[in-house]
Amino acid sequence: MPEPVRCPHRLTRLVARDQDAEYLECLDCGAILEKGELEEPPEFNESLSDA
């Protein structure tokens, strides 16, 4: 049986906030996630002088 495709949680909306955390709902799969659980996009570490 193939492994289910993992949702990248690209489309989210804020559903709750407290002192310590923000909670987001994935609009694609409906999962509720803590903001820290989302994978951060890779940072762009090059400048134009590197081109």
mmCIF entry with sequence, helices, sheets and N, C-alpha, C, O atoms, coordinates in Angstrom:
data_MODEL
# 
_entry.id   MODEL 
# 
_entity.id                         1 
_entity.type                       polymer 
_entity.pdbx_number_of_molecules   1 
# 
_entity_poly.entity_id                      1 
_entity_poly.type                           'polypeptide(L)' 
_entity_poly.nstd_linkage                   no 
_entity_poly.nstd_monomer                   no 
_entity_poly.pdbx_seq_one_letter_code       MPEPVRCPHRLTRLVARDQDAEYLECLDCGAILEKGELEEPPEFNESLSDA 
_entity_poly.pdbx_seq_one_letter_code_can   MPEPVRCPHRLTRLVARDQDAEYLECLDCGAILEKGELEEPPEFNESLSDA 
_entity_poly.pdbx_strand_id                 A 
# 
loop_
_entity_poly_seq.entity_id 
_entity_poly_seq.num 
_entity_poly_seq.mon_id 
_entity_poly_seq.hetero 
1 1  MET n 
1 2  PRO n 
1 3  GLU n 
1 4  PRO n 
1 5  VAL n 
1 6  ARG n 
1 7  CYS n 
1 8  PRO n 
1 9  HIS n 
1 10 ARG n 
1 11 LEU n 
1 12 THR n 
1 13 ARG n 
1 14 LEU n 
1 15 VAL n 
1 16 ALA n 
1 17 ARG n 
1 18 ASP n 
1 19 GLN n 
1 20 ASP n 
1 21 ALA n 
1 22 GLU n 
1 23 TYR n 
1 24 LEU n 
1 25 GLU n 
1 26 CYS n 
1 27 LEU n 
1 28 ASP n 
1 29 CYS n 
1 30 GLY n 
1 31 ALA n 
1 32 ILE n 
1 33 LEU n 
1 34 GLU n 
1 35 LYS n 
1 36 GLY n 
1 37 GLU n 
1 38 LEU n 
1 39 GLU n 
1 40 GLU n 
1 41 PRO n 
1 42 PRO n 
1 43 GLU n 
1 44 PHE n 
1 45 ASN n 
1 46 GLU n 
1 47 SER n 
1 48 LEU n 
1 49 SER n 
1 50 ASP n 
1 51 ALA n 
# 
_struct_asym.id          A 
_struct_asym.entity_id   1 
# 
loop_
_struct_conf.conf_type_id 
_struct_conf.id 
_struct_conf.pdbx_PDB_helix_id 
_struct_conf.beg_label_comp_id 
_struct_conf.beg_label_asym_id 
_struct_conf.beg_label_seq_id 
_struct_conf.pdbx_beg_PDB_ins_code 
_struct_conf.end_label_comp_id 
_struct_conf.end_label_asym_id 
_struct_conf.end_label_seq_id 
_struct_conf.pdbx_end_PDB_ins_code 
_struct_conf.beg_auth_comp_id 
_struct_conf.beg_auth_asym_id 
_struct_conf.beg_auth_seq_id 
_struct_conf.end_auth_comp_id 
_struct_conf.end_auth_asym_id 
_struct_conf.end_auth_seq_id 
_struct_conf.pdbx_PDB_helix_class 
_struct_conf.details 
_struct_conf.pdbx_PDB_helix_length 
HELX_P HELX_P1 AA1 LYS A 35 ? GLU A 37 ? LYS A 35 GLU A 37 5 ? 3 
HELX_P HELX_P2 AA2 LEU A 48 ? ASP A 50 ? LEU A 48 ASP A 50 5 ? 3 
# 
_struct_conf_type.id          HELX_P 
_struct_conf_type.criteria    ? 
_struct_conf_type.reference   ? 
# 
_struct_sheet.id               AA1 
_struct_sheet.type             ? 
_struct_sheet.number_strands   3 
_struct_sheet.details          ? 
# 
loop_
_struct_sheet_order.sheet_id 
_struct_sheet_order.range_id_1 
_struct_sheet_order.range_id_2 
_struct_sheet_order.offset 
_struct_sheet_order.sense 
AA1 1 2 ? anti-parallel 
AA1 2 3 ? anti-parallel 
# 
loop_
_struct_sheet_range.sheet_id 
_struct_sheet_range.id 
_struct_sheet_range.beg_label_comp_id 
_struct_sheet_range.beg_label_asym_id 
_struct_sheet_range.beg_label_seq_id 
_struct_sheet_range.pdbx_beg_PDB_ins_code 
_struct_sheet_range.end_label_comp_id 
_struct_sheet_range.end_label_asym_id 
_struct_sheet_range.end_label_seq_id 
_struct_sheet_range.pdbx_end_PDB_ins_code 
_struct_sheet_range.beg_auth_comp_id 
_struct_sheet_range.beg_auth_asym_id 
_struct_sheet_range.beg_auth_seq_id 
_struct_sheet_range.end_auth_comp_id 
_struct_sheet_range.end_auth_asym_id 
_struct_sheet_range.end_auth_seq_id 
AA1 1 THR A 12 ? ARG A 17 ? THR A 12 ARG A 17 
AA1 2 GLU A 22 ? CYS A 26 ? GLU A 22 CYS A 26 
AA1 3 ILE A 32 ? GLU A 34 ? ILE A 32 GLU A 34 
# 
loop_
_atom_site.group_PDB 
_atom_site.id 
_atom_site.type_symbol 
_atom_site.label_atom_id 
_atom_site.label_alt_id 
_atom_site.label_comp_id 
_atom_site.label_asym_id 
_atom_site.label_entity_id 
_atom_site.label_seq_id 
_atom_site.pdbx_PDB_ins_code 
_atom_site.Cartn_x 
_atom_site.Cartn_y 
_atom_site.Cartn_z 
_atom_site.occupancy 
_atom_site.B_iso_or_equiv 
_atom_site.pdbx_formal_charge 
_atom_site.auth_seq_id 
_atom_site.auth_comp_id 
_atom_site.auth_asym_id 
_atom_site.auth_atom_id 
_atom_site.pdbx_PDB_model_num 
ATOM 1   N N  . MET A 1 1  ? 0.853  -1.179 0.000   1.00 0.00 ? 1  MET A N  1 
ATOM 2   C CA . MET A 1 1  ? 0.000  0.000  0.000   1.00 0.00 ? 1  MET A CA 1 
ATOM 3   C C  . MET A 1 1  ? 0.899  1.242  0.000   1.00 0.00 ? 1  MET A C  1 
ATOM 4   O O  . MET A 1 1  ? 1.814  1.324  0.819   1.00 0.00 ? 1  MET A O  1 
ATOM 5   N N  . PRO A 1 2  ? 0.663  2.211  -0.896  1.00 0.00 ? 2  PRO A N  1 
ATOM 6   C CA . PRO A 1 2  ? 1.517  3.395  -0.947  1.00 0.00 ? 2  PRO A CA 1 
ATOM 7   C C  . PRO A 1 2  ? 1.324  4.282  0.275   1.00 0.00 ? 2  PRO A C  1 
ATOM 8   O O  . PRO A 1 2  ? 0.245  4.330  0.866   1.00 0.00 ? 2  PRO A O  1 
ATOM 9   N N  . GLU A 1 3  ? 2.384  4.976  0.636   1.00 0.00 ? 3  GLU A N  1 
ATOM 10  C CA . GLU A 1 3  ? 2.344  5.891  1.776   1.00 0.00 ? 3  GLU A CA 1 
ATOM 11  C C  . GLU A 1 3  ? 1.525  7.120  1.393   1.00 0.00 ? 3  GLU A C  1 
ATOM 12  O O  . GLU A 1 3  ? 1.683  7.626  0.282   1.00 0.00 ? 3  GLU A O  1 
ATOM 13  N N  . PRO A 1 4  ? 0.648  7.620  2.279   1.00 0.00 ? 4  PRO A N  1 
ATOM 14  C CA . PRO A 1 4  ? -0.155 8.795  1.950   1.00 0.00 ? 4  PRO A CA 1 
ATOM 15  C C  . PRO A 1 4  ? 0.735  10.024 1.728   1.00 0.00 ? 4  PRO A C  1 
ATOM 16  O O  . PRO A 1 4  ? 1.782  10.170 2.358   1.00 0.00 ? 4  PRO A O  1 
ATOM 17  N N  . VAL A 1 5  ? 0.302  10.889 0.833   1.00 0.00 ? 5  VAL A N  1 
ATOM 18  C CA . VAL A 1 5  ? 1.047  12.099 0.535   1.00 0.00 ? 5  VAL A CA 1 
ATOM 19  C C  . VAL A 1 5  ? 0.930  13.052 1.723   1.00 0.00 ? 5  VAL A C  1 
ATOM 20  O O  . VAL A 1 5  ? -0.158 13.266 2.259   1.00 0.00 ? 5  VAL A O  1 
ATOM 21  N N  . ARG A 1 6  ? 2.048  13.608 2.117   1.00 0.00 ? 6  ARG A N  1 
ATOM 22  C CA . ARG A 1 6  ? 2.082  14.519 3.263   1.00 0.00 ? 6  ARG A CA 1 
ATOM 23  C C  . ARG A 1 6  ? 1.709  15.930 2.799   1.00 0.00 ? 6  ARG A C  1 
ATOM 24  O O  . ARG A 1 6  ? 2.271  16.435 1.827   1.00 0.00 ? 6  ARG A O  1 
ATOM 25  N N  . CYS A 1 7  ? 0.777  16.553 3.483   1.00 0.00 ? 7  CYS A N  1 
ATOM 26  C CA . CYS A 1 7  ? 0.331  17.899 3.143   1.00 0.00 ? 7  CYS A CA 1 
ATOM 27  C C  . CYS A 1 7  ? 1.421  18.907 3.529   1.00 0.00 ? 7  CYS A C  1 
ATOM 28  O O  . CYS A 1 7  ? 1.939  18.847 4.644   1.00 0.00 ? 7  CYS A O  1 
ATOM 29  N N  . PRO A 1 8  ? 1.775  19.827 2.629   1.00 0.00 ? 8  PRO A N  1 
ATOM 30  C CA . PRO A 1 8  ? 2.804  20.826 2.956   1.00 0.00 ? 8  PRO A CA 1 
ATOM 31  C C  . PRO A 1 8  ? 2.270  21.993 3.786   1.00 0.00 ? 8  PRO A C  1 
ATOM 32  O O  . PRO A 1 8  ? 3.052  22.842 4.213   1.00 0.00 ? 8  PRO A O  1 
ATOM 33  N N  . HIS A 1 9  ? 0.966  22.057 4.024   1.00 0.00 ? 9  HIS A N  1 
ATOM 34  C CA . HIS A 1 9  ? 0.330  23.113 4.837   1.00 0.00 ? 9  HIS A CA 1 
ATOM 35  C C  . HIS A 1 9  ? 0.727  24.513 4.351   1.00 0.00 ? 9  HIS A C  1 
ATOM 36  O O  . HIS A 1 9  ? 1.158  25.357 5.136   1.00 0.00 ? 9  HIS A O  1 
ATOM 37  N N  . ARG A 1 10 ? 0.574  24.739 3.059   1.00 0.00 ? 10 ARG A N  1 
ATOM 38  C CA . ARG A 1 10 ? 0.947  26.047 2.496   1.00 0.00 ? 10 ARG A CA 1 
ATOM 39  C C  . ARG A 1 10 ? -0.119 27.109 2.729   1.00 0.00 ? 10 ARG A C  1 
ATOM 40  O O  . ARG A 1 10 ? 0.206  28.280 2.929   1.00 0.00 ? 10 ARG A O  1 
ATOM 41  N N  . LEU A 1 11 ? -1.389 26.711 2.706   1.00 0.00 ? 11 LEU A N  1 
ATOM 42  C CA . LEU A 1 11 ? -2.488 27.662 2.911   1.00 0.00 ? 11 LEU A CA 1 
ATOM 43  C C  . LEU A 1 11 ? -3.024 27.491 4.325   1.00 0.00 ? 11 LEU A C  1 
ATOM 44  O O  . LEU A 1 11 ? -3.637 26.473 4.644   1.00 0.00 ? 11 LEU A O  1 
ATOM 45  N N  . THR A 1 12 ? -2.793 28.482 5.163   1.00 0.00 ? 12 THR A N  1 
ATOM 46  C CA . THR A 1 12 ? -3.231 28.406 6.556   1.00 0.00 ? 12 THR A CA 1 
ATOM 47  C C  . THR A 1 12 ? -3.938 29.689 6.955   1.00 0.00 ? 12 THR A C  1 
ATOM 48  O O  . THR A 1 12 ? -3.806 30.731 6.314   1.00 0.00 ? 12 THR A O  1 
ATOM 49  N N  . ARG A 1 13 ? -4.694 29.571 8.043   1.00 0.00 ? 13 ARG A N  1 
ATOM 50  C CA . ARG A 1 13 ? -5.296 30.766 8.647   1.00 0.00 ? 13 ARG A CA 1 
ATOM 51  C C  . ARG A 1 13 ? -5.184 30.635 10.154  1.00 0.00 ? 13 ARG A C  1 
ATOM 52  O O  . ARG A 1 13 ? -5.235 29.533 10.700  1.00 0.00 ? 13 ARG A O  1 
ATOM 53  N N  . LEU A 1 14 ? -5.031 31.765 10.816  1.00 0.00 ? 14 LEU A N  1 
ATOM 54  C CA . LEU A 1 14 ? -4.939 31.821 12.267  1.00 0.00 ? 14 LEU A CA 1 
ATOM 55  C C  . LEU A 1 14 ? -6.306 31.531 12.857  1.00 0.00 ? 14 LEU A C  1 
ATOM 56  O O  . LEU A 1 14 ? -7.288 32.183 12.500  1.00 0.00 ? 14 LEU A O  1 
ATOM 57  N N  . VAL A 1 15 ? -6.381 30.544 13.770  1.00 0.00 ? 15 VAL A N  1 
ATOM 58  C CA . VAL A 1 15 ? -7.669 30.222 14.385  1.00 0.00 ? 15 VAL A CA 1 
ATOM 59  C C  . VAL A 1 15 ? -7.685 30.509 15.882  1.00 0.00 ? 15 VAL A C  1 
ATOM 60  O O  . VAL A 1 15 ? -8.759 30.671 16.461  1.00 0.00 ? 15 VAL A O  1 
ATOM 61  N N  . ALA A 1 16 ? -6.517 30.575 16.520  1.00 0.00 ? 16 ALA A N  1 
ATOM 62  C CA . ALA A 1 16 ? -6.480 30.873 17.949  1.00 0.00 ? 16 ALA A CA 1 
ATOM 63  C C  . ALA A 1 16 ? -5.094 31.373 18.329  1.00 0.00 ? 16 ALA A C  1 
ATOM 64  O O  . ALA A 1 16 ? -4.096 31.044 17.688  1.00 0.00 ? 16 ALA A O  1 
ATOM 65  N N  . ARG A 1 17 ? -5.058 32.171 19.380  1.00 0.00 ? 17 ARG A N  1 
ATOM 66  C CA . ARG A 1 17 ? -3.793 32.703 19.880  1.00 0.00 ? 17 ARG A CA 1 
ATOM 67  C C  . ARG A 1 17 ? -3.900 32.804 21.392  1.00 0.00 ? 17 ARG A C  1 
ATOM 68  O O  . ARG A 1 17 ? -4.920 33.238 21.929  1.00 0.00 ? 17 ARG A O  1 
ATOM 69  N N  . ASP A 1 18 ? -2.823 32.395 22.078  1.00 0.00 ? 18 ASP A N  1 
ATOM 70  C CA . ASP A 1 18 ? -2.760 32.626 23.518  1.00 0.00 ? 18 ASP A CA 1 
ATOM 71  C C  . ASP A 1 18 ? -1.402 33.245 23.822  1.00 0.00 ? 18 ASP A C  1 
ATOM 72  O O  . ASP A 1 18 ? -0.686 33.642 22.902  1.00 0.00 ? 18 ASP A O  1 
ATOM 73  N N  . GLN A 1 19 ? -1.043 33.333 25.088  1.00 0.00 ? 19 GLN A N  1 
ATOM 74  C CA . GLN A 1 19 ? 0.207  33.991 25.468  1.00 0.00 ? 19 GLN A CA 1 
ATOM 75  C C  . GLN A 1 19 ? 1.438  33.327 24.870  1.00 0.00 ? 19 GLN A C  1 
ATOM 76  O O  . GLN A 1 19 ? 2.406  34.008 24.532  1.00 0.00 ? 19 GLN A O  1 
ATOM 77  N N  . ASP A 1 20 ? 1.413  32.023 24.736  1.00 0.00 ? 20 ASP A N  1 
ATOM 78  C CA . ASP A 1 20 ? 2.599  31.282 24.347  1.00 0.00 ? 20 ASP A CA 1 
ATOM 79  C C  . ASP A 1 20 ? 2.592  30.745 22.926  1.00 0.00 ? 20 ASP A C  1 
ATOM 80  O O  . ASP A 1 20 ? 3.648  30.347 22.434  1.00 0.00 ? 20 ASP A O  1 
ATOM 81  N N  . ALA A 1 21 ? 1.461  30.714 22.248  1.00 0.00 ? 21 ALA A N  1 
ATOM 82  C CA . ALA A 1 21 ? 1.412  30.044 20.945  1.00 0.00 ? 21 ALA A CA 1 
ATOM 83  C C  . ALA A 1 21 ? 0.316  30.614 20.059  1.00 0.00 ? 21 ALA A C  1 
ATOM 84  O O  . ALA A 1 21 ? -0.633 31.249 20.521  1.00 0.00 ? 21 ALA A O  1 
ATOM 85  N N  . GLU A 1 22 ? 0.487  30.360 18.761  1.00 0.00 ? 22 GLU A N  1 
ATOM 86  C CA . GLU A 1 22 ? -0.543 30.653 17.775  1.00 0.00 ? 22 GLU A CA 1 
ATOM 87  C C  . GLU A 1 22 ? -0.916 29.341 17.113  1.00 0.00 ? 22 GLU A C  1 
ATOM 88  O O  . GLU A 1 22 ? -0.053 28.503 16.852  1.00 0.00 ? 22 GLU A O  1 
ATOM 89  N N  . TYR A 1 23 ? -2.205 29.161 16.841  1.00 0.00 ? 23 TYR A N  1 
ATOM 90  C CA . TYR A 1 23 ? -2.690 27.929 16.234  1.00 0.00 ? 23 TYR A CA 1 
ATOM 91  C C  . TYR A 1 23 ? -3.272 28.244 14.866  1.00 0.00 ? 23 TYR A C  1 
ATOM 92  O O  . TYR A 1 23 ? -4.076 29.163 14.709  1.00 0.00 ? 23 TYR A O  1 
ATOM 93  N N  . LEU A 1 24 ? -2.849 27.466 13.882  1.00 0.00 ? 24 LEU A N  1 
ATOM 94  C CA . LEU A 1 24 ? -3.244 27.675 12.508  1.00 0.00 ? 24 LEU A CA 1 
ATOM 95  C C  . LEU A 1 24 ? -4.024 26.478 11.999  1.00 0.00 ? 24 LEU A C  1 
ATOM 96  O O  . LEU A 1 24 ? -3.766 25.343 12.401  1.00 0.00 ? 24 LEU A O  1 
ATOM 97  N N  . GLU A 1 25 ? -4.979 26.733 11.112  1.00 0.00 ? 25 GLU A N  1 
ATOM 98  C CA . GLU A 1 25 ? -5.699 25.655 10.438  1.00 0.00 ? 25 GLU A CA 1 
ATOM 99  C C  . GLU A 1 25 ? -5.206 25.591 9.001   1.00 0.00 ? 25 GLU A C  1 
ATOM 100 O O  . GLU A 1 25 ? -5.147 26.613 8.318   1.00 0.00 ? 25 GLU A O  1 
ATOM 101 N N  . CYS A 1 26 ? -4.855 24.403 8.539   1.00 0.00 ? 26 CYS A N  1 
ATOM 102 C CA . CYS A 1 26 ? -4.475 24.197 7.147   1.00 0.00 ? 26 CYS A CA 1 
ATOM 103 C C  . CYS A 1 26 ? -5.756 24.187 6.321   1.00 0.00 ? 26 CYS A C  1 
ATOM 104 O O  . CYS A 1 26 ? -6.661 23.396 6.589   1.00 0.00 ? 26 CYS A O  1 
ATOM 105 N N  . LEU A 1 27 ? -5.837 25.051 5.330   1.00 0.00 ? 27 LEU A N  1 
ATOM 106 C CA . LEU A 1 27 ? -7.032 25.134 4.499   1.00 0.00 ? 27 LEU A CA 1 
ATOM 107 C C  . LEU A 1 27 ? -7.094 24.002 3.482   1.00 0.00 ? 27 LEU A C  1 
ATOM 108 O O  . LEU A 1 27 ? -8.143 23.779 2.878   1.00 0.00 ? 27 LEU A O  1 
ATOM 109 N N  . ASP A 1 28 ? -5.998 23.286 3.280   1.00 0.00 ? 28 ASP A N  1 
ATOM 110 C CA . ASP A 1 28 ? -5.981 22.162 2.352   1.00 0.00 ? 28 ASP A CA 1 
ATOM 111 C C  . ASP A 1 28 ? -6.470 20.876 3.008   1.00 0.00 ? 28 ASP A C  1 
ATOM 112 O O  . ASP A 1 28 ? -7.318 20.181 2.448   1.00 0.00 ? 28 ASP A O  1 
ATOM 113 N N  . CYS A 1 29 ? -5.938 20.548 4.200   1.00 0.00 ? 29 CYS A N  1 
ATOM 114 C CA . CYS A 1 29 ? -6.269 19.255 4.814   1.00 0.00 ? 29 CYS A CA 1 
ATOM 115 C C  . CYS A 1 29 ? -7.086 19.376 6.100   1.00 0.00 ? 29 CYS A C  1 
ATOM 116 O O  . CYS A 1 29 ? -7.594 18.369 6.594   1.00 0.00 ? 29 CYS A O  1 
ATOM 117 N N  . GLY A 1 30 ? -7.227 20.589 6.656   1.00 0.00 ? 30 GLY A N  1 
ATOM 118 C CA . GLY A 1 30 ? -8.029 20.791 7.848   1.00 0.00 ? 30 GLY A CA 1 
ATOM 119 C C  . GLY A 1 30 ? -7.302 20.565 9.164   1.00 0.00 ? 30 GLY A C  1 
ATOM 120 O O  . GLY A 1 30 ? -7.911 20.665 10.229  1.00 0.00 ? 30 GLY A O  1 
ATOM 121 N N  . ALA A 1 31 ? -6.001 20.260 9.111   1.00 0.00 ? 31 ALA A N  1 
ATOM 122 C CA . ALA A 1 31 ? -5.237 20.010 10.326  1.00 0.00 ? 31 ALA A CA 1 
ATOM 123 C C  . ALA A 1 31 ? -5.076 21.303 11.130  1.00 0.00 ? 31 ALA A C  1 
ATOM 124 O O  . ALA A 1 31 ? -4.956 22.388 10.562  1.00 0.00 ? 31 ALA A O  1 
ATOM 125 N N  . ILE A 1 32 ? -5.074 21.171 12.463  1.00 0.00 ? 32 ILE A N  1 
ATOM 126 C CA . ILE A 1 32 ? -4.798 22.289 13.357  1.00 0.00 ? 32 ILE A CA 1 
ATOM 127 C C  . ILE A 1 32 ? -3.366 22.126 13.840  1.00 0.00 ? 32 ILE A C  1 
ATOM 128 O O  . ILE A 1 32 ? -3.002 21.082 14.380  1.00 0.00 ? 32 ILE A O  1 
ATOM 129 N N  . LEU A 1 33 ? -2.558 23.156 13.645  1.00 0.00 ? 33 LEU A N  1 
ATOM 130 C CA . LEU A 1 33 ? -1.133 23.093 13.947  1.00 0.00 ? 33 LEU A CA 1 
ATOM 131 C C  . LEU A 1 33 ? -0.717 24.274 14.798  1.00 0.00 ? 33 LEU A C  1 
ATOM 132 O O  . LEU A 1 33 ? -1.301 25.354 14.713  1.00 0.00 ? 33 LEU A O  1 
ATOM 133 N N  . GLU A 1 34 ? 0.289  24.062 15.613  1.00 0.00 ? 34 GLU A N  1 
ATOM 134 C CA . GLU A 1 34 ? 0.924  25.157 16.314  1.00 0.00 ? 34 GLU A CA 1 
ATOM 135 C C  . GLU A 1 34 ? 1.873  25.821 15.329  1.00 0.00 ? 34 GLU A C  1 
ATOM 136 O O  . GLU A 1 34 ? 2.496  25.129 14.525  1.00 0.00 ? 34 GLU A O  1 
ATOM 137 N N  . LYS A 1 35 ? 1.999  27.128 15.368  1.00 0.00 ? 35 LYS A N  1 
ATOM 138 C CA . LYS A 1 35 ? 2.800  27.837 14.379  1.00 0.00 ? 35 LYS A CA 1 
ATOM 139 C C  . LYS A 1 35 ? 4.225  27.277 14.305  1.00 0.00 ? 35 LYS A C  1 
ATOM 140 O O  . LYS A 1 35 ? 4.793  27.217 13.215  1.00 0.00 ? 35 LYS A O  1 
ATOM 141 N N  . GLY A 1 36 ? 4.805  26.875 15.410  1.00 0.00 ? 36 GLY A N  1 
ATOM 142 C CA . GLY A 1 36 ? 6.155  26.331 15.429  1.00 0.00 ? 36 GLY A CA 1 
ATOM 143 C C  . GLY A 1 36 ? 6.279  24.980 14.743  1.00 0.00 ? 36 GLY A C  1 
ATOM 144 O O  . GLY A 1 36 ? 7.392  24.562 14.421  1.00 0.00 ? 36 GLY A O  1 
ATOM 145 N N  . GLU A 1 37 ? 5.162  24.278 14.507  1.00 0.00 ? 37 GLU A N  1 
ATOM 146 C CA . GLU A 1 37 ? 5.193  22.974 13.855  1.00 0.00 ? 37 GLU A CA 1 
ATOM 147 C C  . GLU A 1 37 ? 5.392  23.076 12.348  1.00 0.00 ? 37 GLU A C  1 
ATOM 148 O O  . GLU A 1 37 ? 5.824  22.115 11.711  1.00 0.00 ? 37 GLU A O  1 
ATOM 149 N N  . LEU A 1 38 ? 5.081  24.230 11.780  1.00 0.00 ? 38 LEU A N  1 
ATOM 150 C CA . LEU A 1 38 ? 5.204  24.389 10.335  1.00 0.00 ? 38 LEU A CA 1 
ATOM 151 C C  . LEU A 1 38 ? 6.668  24.469 9.948   1.00 0.00 ? 38 LEU A C  1 
ATOM 152 O O  . LEU A 1 38 ? 7.477  25.080 10.647  1.00 0.00 ? 38 LEU A O  1 
ATOM 153 N N  . GLU A 1 39 ? 6.997  23.852 8.838   1.00 0.00 ? 39 GLU A N  1 
ATOM 154 C CA . GLU A 1 39 ? 8.359  23.935 8.338   1.00 0.00 ? 39 GLU A CA 1 
ATOM 155 C C  . GLU A 1 39 ? 8.567  25.327 7.777   1.00 0.00 ? 39 GLU A C  1 
ATOM 156 O O  . GLU A 1 39 ? 7.765  25.813 6.980   1.00 0.00 ? 39 GLU A O  1 
ATOM 157 N N  . GLU A 1 40 ? 9.644  25.962 8.196   1.00 0.00 ? 40 GLU A N  1 
ATOM 158 C CA . GLU A 1 40 ? 9.963  27.289 7.710   1.00 0.00 ? 40 GLU A CA 1 
ATOM 159 C C  . GLU A 1 40 ? 10.534 27.177 6.302   1.00 0.00 ? 40 GLU A C  1 
ATOM 160 O O  . GLU A 1 40 ? 11.284 26.242 6.018   1.00 0.00 ? 40 GLU A O  1 
ATOM 161 N N  . PRO A 1 41 ? 10.194 28.113 5.413   1.00 0.00 ? 41 PRO A N  1 
ATOM 162 C CA . PRO A 1 41 ? 10.778 28.067 4.072   1.00 0.00 ? 41 PRO A CA 1 
ATOM 163 C C  . PRO A 1 41 ? 12.278 28.333 4.151   1.00 0.00 ? 41 PRO A C  1 
ATOM 164 O O  . PRO A 1 41 ? 12.730 29.060 5.037   1.00 0.00 ? 41 PRO A O  1 
ATOM 165 N N  . PRO A 1 42 ? 13.051 27.758 3.242   1.00 0.00 ? 42 PRO A N  1 
ATOM 166 C CA . PRO A 1 42 ? 14.492 27.985 3.288   1.00 0.00 ? 42 PRO A CA 1 
ATOM 167 C C  . PRO A 1 42 ? 14.811 29.456 3.075   1.00 0.00 ? 42 PRO A C  1 
ATOM 168 O O  . PRO A 1 42 ? 14.159 30.136 2.283   1.00 0.00 ? 42 PRO A O  1 
ATOM 169 N N  . GLU A 1 43 ? 15.810 29.935 3.782   1.00 0.00 ? 43 GLU A N  1 
ATOM 170 C CA . GLU A 1 43 ? 16.197 31.333 3.662   1.00 0.00 ? 43 GLU A CA 1 
ATOM 171 C C  . GLU A 1 43 ? 17.043 31.520 2.418   1.00 0.00 ? 43 GLU A C  1 
ATOM 172 O O  . GLU A 1 43 ? 17.763 30.614 1.997   1.00 0.00 ? 43 GLU A O  1 
ATOM 173 N N  . PHE A 1 44 ? 16.951 32.686 1.844   1.00 0.00 ? 44 PHE A N  1 
ATOM 174 C CA . PHE A 1 44 ? 17.764 33.034 0.679   1.00 0.00 ? 44 PHE A CA 1 
ATOM 175 C C  . PHE A 1 44 ? 19.036 33.662 1.215   1.00 0.00 ? 44 PHE A C  1 
ATOM 176 O O  . PHE A 1 44 ? 18.998 34.764 1.762   1.00 0.00 ? 44 PHE A O  1 
ATOM 177 N N  . ASN A 1 45 ? 20.161 32.979 1.068   1.00 0.00 ? 45 ASN A N  1 
ATOM 178 C CA . ASN A 1 45 ? 21.416 33.421 1.668   1.00 0.00 ? 45 ASN A CA 1 
ATOM 179 C C  . ASN A 1 45 ? 22.394 34.035 0.673   1.00 0.00 ? 45 ASN A C  1 
ATOM 180 O O  . ASN A 1 45 ? 23.560 34.245 1.008   1.00 0.00 ? 45 ASN A O  1 
ATOM 181 N N  . GLU A 1 46 ? 21.947 34.321 -0.525  1.00 0.00 ? 46 GLU A N  1 
ATOM 182 C CA . GLU A 1 46 ? 22.829 34.904 -1.517  1.00 0.00 ? 46 GLU A CA 1 
ATOM 183 C C  . GLU A 1 46 ? 22.453 36.354 -1.736  1.00 0.00 ? 46 GLU A C  1 
ATOM 184 O O  . GLU A 1 46 ? 21.286 36.732 -1.629  1.00 0.00 ? 46 GLU A O  1 
ATOM 185 N N  . SER A 1 47 ? 23.448 37.156 -2.040  1.00 0.00 ? 47 SER A N  1 
ATOM 186 C CA . SER A 1 47 ? 23.174 38.537 -2.389  1.00 0.00 ? 47 SER A CA 1 
ATOM 187 C C  . SER A 1 47 ? 23.408 38.704 -3.879  1.00 0.00 ? 47 SER A C  1 
ATOM 188 O O  . SER A 1 47 ? 23.936 37.803 -4.530  1.00 0.00 ? 47 SER A O  1 
ATOM 189 N N  . LEU A 1 48 ? 23.024 39.838 -4.419  1.00 0.00 ? 48 LEU A N  1 
ATOM 190 C CA . LEU A 1 48 ? 23.230 40.083 -5.842  1.00 0.00 ? 48 LEU A CA 1 
ATOM 191 C C  . LEU A 1 48 ? 24.707 40.122 -6.193  1.00 0.00 ? 48 LEU A C  1 
ATOM 192 O O  . LEU A 1 48 ? 25.073 39.826 -7.331  1.00 0.00 ? 48 LEU A O  1 
ATOM 193 N N  . SER A 1 49 ? 25.566 40.480 -5.245  1.00 0.00 ? 49 SER A N  1 
ATOM 194 C CA . SER A 1 49 ? 26.995 40.506 -5.521  1.00 0.00 ? 49 SER A CA 1 
ATOM 195 C C  . SER A 1 49 ? 27.552 39.103 -5.743  1.00 0.00 ? 49 SER A C  1 
ATOM 196 O O  . SER A 1 49 ? 28.640 38.960 -6.301  1.00 0.00 ? 49 SER A O  1 
ATOM 197 N N  . ASP A 1 50 ? 26.822 38.049 -5.313  1.00 0.00 ? 50 ASP A N  1 
ATOM 198 C CA . ASP A 1 50 ? 27.263 36.676 -5.523  1.00 0.00 ? 50 ASP A CA 1 
ATOM 199 C C  . ASP A 1 50 ? 26.945 36.181 -6.935  1.00 0.00 ? 50 ASP A C  1 
ATOM 200 O O  . ASP A 1 50 ? 27.449 35.138 -7.351  1.00 0.00 ? 50 ASP A O  1 
ATOM 201 N N  . ALA A 1 51 ? 26.111 36.923 -7.676  1.00 0.00 ? 51 ALA A N  1 
ATOM 202 C CA . ALA A 1 51 ? 25.673 36.461 -9.010  1.00 0.00 ? 51 ALA A CA 1 
ATOM 203 C C  . ALA A 1 51 ? 26.787 36.539 -10.032 1.00 0.00 ? 51 ALA A C  1 
ATOM 204 O O  . ALA A 1 51 ? 26.583 36.189 -11.195 1.00 0.00 ? 51 ALA A O  1 
# 
